[in-house]
Amino acid sequence: AVLVGLLLPAVQQARESARRTQCRNHLKQIGLALHNYQSTHQVFPPSSTNDVEQGGWIGNPLGRHLHSWCEFVLPQLDQGALYN
């Protein structure tokens, strides 16, 4: 029980460090994808493709497609199949 009590904080700290490193890597990949998109299209992706004046935010009554910037950078994140 004493050994478990001593090892548990160390294991939790190692897991937290691994999660932090993984999160930092994902944010870096998103940043690189945004800059690759900008290099290709000479503009950063739009924040969304809906029409706010036509009620696009309120339940999408006109059946319009709503897309965010996340979808536009999928090919740069090696997720071309998901994008298609």
Sequence and secondary structure as in RCSB ss.txt:
>XXXX:A:sequence
AVLVGLLLPAVQQARESARRTQCRNHLKQIGLALHNYQSTHQVFPPSSTNDVEQGGWIGNPLGRHLHSWCEFVLP
QLDQGALYN
>XXXX:A:secstr
 HHHHHHHHHHHHHHHHHHHHHHHHHHHHHHHHHHHHHHHHSS   SB   GGGTTTTT TT     BHHHHTTG
GGT HHHH 
